[in-house]
Amino acid sequence: MQTLKSLTDEAIGLAQGGPARVIPIVPVPAQSAAETEVARQMQICNACRYCEGFCAVFPAMTRRLDFTQADVHYLANLCHNCGACLHACQYAPPHEFAVNIPQAMAQVRGQTYADYAWPPALGRLYRRNGLTLSLALVVALTLFLVLGAALQGGGLGALWGADLGGNFYRLFPHNLLVGLFAPVFLFVVLALSMGVRRFWKDVKPATSGADVSAPAATEAAHDVLRLKYLDGGHGDGCHNEDDAYTLKRRRAHHLTFYGFLLCFAATSLATVYHYVFGWPAPYEAPSIPKLLGVAGGVMLVLGTIGLWYLNRTRHPDHGDAAQKPMDLGFIALLFLVAASGLALWLVRITPPAAPALALVLCLHLGAVMALFATLPYGKFAHGVFRTAALLRHTTEKRQPNPIGLGSD
């Protein structure tokens, strides 16, 4: 009412010859070509709404009449790239409307990984050269560790024949490993936090502005842990190389996701063992850290092999081909970490372990450090941003629809 009264008073003043009020112009961020294309396709989808029940993107779409840059970033990270809407769409290519939501969303999603990366230059570098950079980092870090260990132990010949007695700390003392990995881990946490903080700051006002409630957080966690939106909206799965439904992508993602969590749990529990109970590694097979680590490693190997195959065979219309180096780089790093970790365990328990143990240890540590260093800039970031987008979705859907159309 105060705004209406102010406008009325201003109109009366203008009619009486008073000065006109200067209305400040708030600059609107310019959209990229990919963002403009998503906005165009969303306008068409908003008029059709055939896919409204497929995933979270379409109910969120119905709450909007236009699509700002923040809306596009939010919807792109809410999309799980299952491909169902592409095969259901009557306006998909070769129709002149050329609606391909999975591909358009994937292009913007890849852009957001670089735009929200901290520092931005590293995000752009990894996006263009993900696979090459990942493998080069593994090789460089492994050689660095090998040479460092060799210089300390009397040369490469001595390193090859070193008898560590199954104790890795004889080659790399515990404090040295902490000194190497702790700064990298803290940097990863900082970089991811800075990136998702900027993303959250941008999309929160565009998604009702309401704070996350406990029910909303619970629902989002449920959707993340189940990978709900990789079921194609009907439970039969996603599309990959053609229009046939398959659950392979969901299963491969589950193996990779939970394998990674088990490995992280094993490392975290080993840290508690070391600092709280004074039980230093290595741990034998019956121990909980070892069981968690082996189970997680096997799941990671199987999951990444599946993801690699699905990525290489996926139809080009289902995603953004420019992201393949970044996707494959992350998959390759996860596979190398898991495979080298399992190899390290097998070498250690299979005599004679001495000749290869030191070199396999260097490879494993090099792969882990390369993975950590690239986490904020690779495909790992999509899990963080997608979780944030799901949190905003489960929060927004609990608010009144601002345009009074559609349904949640």
Solvent accessible surface area in square Angstrom, and as a share of the most:
residue,aa,sasa,rsa
1,M,187,0.83
2,Q,133,0.59
3,T,97,0.56
4,L,106,0.53
5,K,119,0.50
6,S,45,0.29
7,L,89,0.44
8,T,66,0.39
9,D,71,0.37
10,E,42,0.19
11,A,58,0.45
12,I,87,0.44
13,G,25,0.24
14,L,86,0.43
15,A,92,0.71
16,Q,147,0.65
17,G,68,0.65
18,G,29,0.28
19,P,131,0.82
20,A,71,0.55
21,R,131,0.48
22,V,134,0.77
23,I,118,0.60
24,P,112,0.70
25,I,162,0.82
26,V,119,0.68
27,P,117,0.73
28,V,123,0.70
29,P,84,0.53
30,A,94,0.73
31,Q,57,0.25
32,S,40,0.26
33,A,89,0.69
34,A,24,0.19
35,E,0,0.00
36,T,73,0.43
37,E,53,0.24
38,V,0,0.00
39,A,15,0.12
40,R,92,0.34
41,Q,5,0.02
42,M,0,0.00
43,Q,82,0.37
44,I,32,0.16
45,C,16,0.09
46,N,18,0.09
47,A,92,0.72
48,C,48,0.29
49,R,57,0.21
50,Y,148,0.56
51,C,13,0.08
52,E,43,0.19
53,G,68,0.66
54,F,47,0.20
55,C,20,0.12
56,A,2,0.02
57,V,2,0.01
58,F,4,0.02
59,P,21,0.13
60,A,0,0.00
61,M,0,0.00
62,T,0,0.00
63,R,9,0.03
64,R,15,0.06
65,L,110,0.55
66,D,90,0.46
67,F,12,0.05
68,T,64,0.37
69,Q,42,0.19
70,A,22,0.17
71,D,10,0.05
72,V,0,0.00
73,H,9,0.04
74,Y,0,0.00
75,L,0,0.00
76,A,0,0.00
77,N,0,0.00
78,L,1,0.01
79,C,9,0.05
80,H,13,0.06
81,N,16,0.08
82,C,13,0.08
83,G,0,0.00
84,A,5,0.04
85,C,14,0.08
86,L,18,0.09
87,H,76,0.34
88,A,36,0.28
89,C,31,0.18
90,Q,122,0.54
91,Y,52,0.20
92,A,17,0.13
93,P,70,0.44
94,P,144,0.91
95,H,65,0.29
96,E,153,0.69
97,F,80,0.33
98,A,41,0.32
99,V,2,0.01
100,N,9,0.05
101,I,6,0.03
102,P,1,0.01
103,Q,50,0.22
104,A,4,0.03
105,M,0,0.00
106,A,4,0.03
107,Q,64,0.28
108,V,0,0.00
109,R,11,0.04
110,G,0,0.00
111,Q,28,0.12
112,T,0,0.00
113,Y,4,0.01
114,A,6,0.05
115,D,60,0.31
116,Y,5,0.02
117,A,5,0.04
118,W,82,0.29
119,P,48,0.30
120,P,59,0.37
121,A,60,0.46
122,L,72,0.36
123,G,3,0.02
124,R,120,0.44
125,L,74,0.37
126,Y,3,0.01
127,R,70,0.26
128,R,157,0.57
129,N,62,0.32
130,G,0,0.00
131,L,46,0.23
132,T,97,0.57
133,L,48,0.24
134,S,0,0.00
135,L,74,0.37
136,A,53,0.41
137,L,48,0.24
138,V,6,0.04
139,V,88,0.50
140,A,57,0.45
141,L,33,0.17
142,T,20,0.12
143,L,99,0.49
144,F,126,0.52
145,L,7,0.04
146,V,17,0.10
147,L,98,0.49
148,G,37,0.35
149,A,1,0.01
150,A,5,0.04
151,L,154,0.77
152,Q,127,0.56
153,G,47,0.45
154,G,66,0.63
155,G,29,0.28
156,L,103,0.51
157,G,60,0.58
158,A,49,0.38
159,L,6,0.03
160,W,133,0.47
161,G,49,0.47
162,A,27,0.21
163,D,108,0.56
164,L,10,0.05
165,G,58,0.56
166,G,14,0.13
167,N,47,0.24
168,F,41,0.17
169,Y,57,0.22
170,R,155,0.57
171,L,15,0.08
172,F,8,0.03
173,P,58,0.36
174,H,37,0.16
175,N,123,0.63
176,L,79,0.39
177,L,29,0.15
178,V,62,0.35
179,G,47,0.46
180,L,47,0.23
181,F,31,0.13
182,A,39,0.30
183,P,75,0.47
184,V,32,0.18
185,F,81,0.34
186,L,117,0.58
187,F,69,0.29
188,V,6,0.04
189,V,69,0.40
190,L,85,0.42
191,A,2,0.02
192,L,27,0.14
193,S,55,0.35
194,M,62,0.28
195,G,3,0.03
196,V,36,0.21
197,R,152,0.56
198,R,94,0.34
199,F,0,0.00
200,W,65,0.23
201,K,143,0.61
202,D,64,0.33
203,V,0,0.00
204,K,52,0.22
205,P,99,0.62
206,A,31,0.24
207,T,0,0.00
208,S,59,0.38
209,G,33,0.32
210,A,26,0.20
211,D,109,0.57
212,V,51,0.29
213,S,49,0.32
214,A,79,0.61
215,P,77,0.48
216,A,0,0.00
217,A,39,0.30
218,T,92,0.54
219,E,43,0.19
220,A,2,0.02
221,A,49,0.38
222,H,93,0.42
223,D,3,0.02
224,V,31,0.18
225,L,85,0.43
226,R,98,0.36
227,L,26,0.13
228,K,67,0.28
229,Y,23,0.09
230,L,6,0.03
231,D,22,0.12
232,G,0,0.00
233,G,36,0.35
234,H,84,0.37
235,G,38,0.36
236,D,80,0.42
237,G,0,0.00
238,C,1,0.00
239,H,5,0.02
240,N,2,0.01
241,E,77,0.34
242,D,68,0.35
243,D,96,0.50
244,A,57,0.44
245,Y,115,0.44
246,T,27,0.16
247,L,51,0.25
248,K,112,0.48
249,R,23,0.08
250,R,39,0.14
251,R,148,0.54
252,A,7,0.05
253,H,42,0.19
254,H,47,0.21
255,L,59,0.29
256,T,12,0.07
257,F,62,0.26
258,Y,69,0.26
259,G,0,0.00
260,F,44,0.18
261,L,71,0.35
262,L,50,0.25
263,C,35,0.21
264,F,103,0.43
265,A,39,0.30
266,A,10,0.08
267,T,88,0.51
268,S,47,0.31
269,L,48,0.24
270,A,24,0.19
271,T,65,0.38
272,V,64,0.37
273,Y,30,0.11
274,H,46,0.21
275,Y,132,0.50
276,V,103,0.59
277,F,107,0.45
278,G,50,0.48
279,W,133,0.47
280,P,79,0.50
281,A,31,0.24
282,P,39,0.24
283,Y,28,0.11
284,E,102,0.46
285,A,46,0.36
286,P,113,0.71
287,S,29,0.19
288,I,97,0.49
289,P,8,0.05
290,K,41,0.17
291,L,103,0.51
292,L,46,0.23
293,G,24,0.23
294,V,33,0.19
295,A,45,0.35
296,G,0,0.00
297,G,3,0.03
298,V,66,0.38
299,M,49,0.22
300,L,3,0.01
301,V,26,0.15
302,L,99,0.49
303,G,0,0.00
304,T,2,0.01
305,I,94,0.48
306,G,23,0.22
307,L,24,0.12
308,W,94,0.33
309,Y,118,0.45
310,L,9,0.05
311,N,26,0.14
312,R,144,0.52
313,T,48,0.28
314,R,35,0.13
315,H,74,0.33
316,P,90,0.57
317,D,60,0.31
318,H,1,0.01
319,G,13,0.13
320,D,23,0.12
321,A,67,0.52
322,A,70,0.54
323,Q,10,0.04
324,K,61,0.26
325,P,48,0.30
326,M,1,0.00
327,D,17,0.09
328,L,6,0.03
329,G,0,0.00
330,F,25,0.10
331,I,14,0.07
332,A,12,0.09
333,L,0,0.00
334,L,3,0.02
335,F,72,0.30
336,L,46,0.23
337,V,20,0.12
338,A,5,0.04
339,A,31,0.24
340,S,6,0.04
341,G,23,0.22
342,L,30,0.15
343,A,37,0.29
344,L,10,0.05
345,W,55,0.19
346,L,92,0.46
347,V,34,0.20
348,R,38,0.14
349,I,87,0.44
350,T,79,0.46
351,P,114,0.71
352,P,114,0.72
353,A,21,0.16
354,A,25,0.20
355,P,44,0.28
356,A,33,0.25
357,L,1,0.01
358,A,1,0.00
359,L,62,0.31
360,V,26,0.15
361,L,5,0.03
362,C,0,0.00
363,L,66,0.33
364,H,36,0.16
365,L,18,0.09
366,G,0,0.00
367,A,0,0.00
368,V,25,0.14
369,M,22,0.10
370,A,0,0.00
371,L,5,0.03
372,F,43,0.18
373,A,35,0.27
374,T,8,0.04
375,L,12,0.06
376,P,8,0.05
377,Y,10,0.04
378,G,1,0.01
379,K,46,0.20
380,F,52,0.22
381,A,0,0.00
382,H,33,0.15
383,G,32,0.31
384,V,40,0.23
385,F,9,0.04
386,R,30,0.11
387,T,49,0.28
388,A,6,0.04
389,A,0,0.00
390,L,1,0.01
391,L,42,0.21
392,R,0,0.00
393,H,10,0.05
394,T,0,0.00
395,T,3,0.01
396,E,8,0.03
397,K,62,0.26
398,R,107,0.39
399,Q,59,0.26
400,P,117,0.74
401,N,38,0.19
402,P,100,0.63
403,I,49,0.25
404,G,62,0.59
405,L,91,0.45
406,G,47,0.46
407,S,75,0.49
408,D,83,0.43
